[in-house]
Amino acid sequence: MGHSRGGLTTTIHALVDAEGRPIRLKLTPGQAGDAPVGTAFVAGLDEGATLIADRAYDTNPIREGAAARGVWANIPPRVIRKQAFSFSP
């Protein structure tokens, strides 16, 4: 458990397959960032896979790691992004 403004919190990160079945789960303190876990999850993806994630995972290391493995990162860009990425809603 981690401390945040709301009290004690925990975040559950899940890597799931196309059917929504969990492949990997990771618990982190609520105040911890999502990107370090996302970077670790990308390292285990198969070539040609599609990574679907929310804006919290829109970081250069995640996108670069996915591209290096031949994975398409379908992640909506954060509002602070100056560069546009292809994204399919």
N, C-alpha and C positions, 0 to 999 in steps of 0.2 A: 504494500500500500504506500501511496505517496501523499504528500500534503499539497493542497491547493486552496484557493479561496473558499471553496465549498466544503472543505474538510478533507477527510481521507478518501482518496480515489484510486482506482486501478483501471488501466486500459487493456482491452483484449485485442490483439492484432491477430488476424486470421488469413492464411493463404488457403484458398479453396479451389477446387477443380471446376470444370464447366457445369457440373451438376449441383454445385454449392456444397459439396462435401469437404470438410476440413482436411487439409494436407498437413499443415503446420499451424500451431498456436503459440503465441508468446504473450506473456503478461508483463506489463511495465507499470511503473508508478504513473499516476495521472498527469504529473507535471512534466514527464519525459517527452521528448519529441518523437514523432512518428517516423521520421526519415531514417534513423539508424536501423530500425527494425525492417523497414522497407528495403534498404540496401542489402541486408542479410537475406531476405526472402528472394530477391531478384537473383542472387547467386545460385539458387537451386532450381531455376526455371529451365525447361528444355528449349532448345533452339526452335524457333518458329512459333512459339507460344504468344499469346496476347495477354498483356498485363492490364487489368482494369482496376483502377484505384481512385480514391477521391483526391481532392485538392491538397490535402495534408501531405500527400506523398509526391507532390510535384517539386522535385529537387533535381539539380544537375547530376549528382552522383547516381540517383536511381535511374534517370533517363539514360545516362552514359553506360551504366552497367547493363541495362536492358539492351541497348543497341549493340554493345560488345558481344552479347550472347545471342543476337539475332531475334530478340523479342520486341514486339511492337508495344510501346507503352501508351495505352489509351487512357490518359490522365488529363482531366480538365486543367488548364493553366491557372495558376494563382493570379489574383488581380495585380500583383506587383511585377509580373513578368513583362518584360519589354519585347521579348521575342515570342512570336506565335508558333504553336505546335499544332499538328493535325490532331483532331479530336473528334470522335464519333459519339454523339450523345446517345 
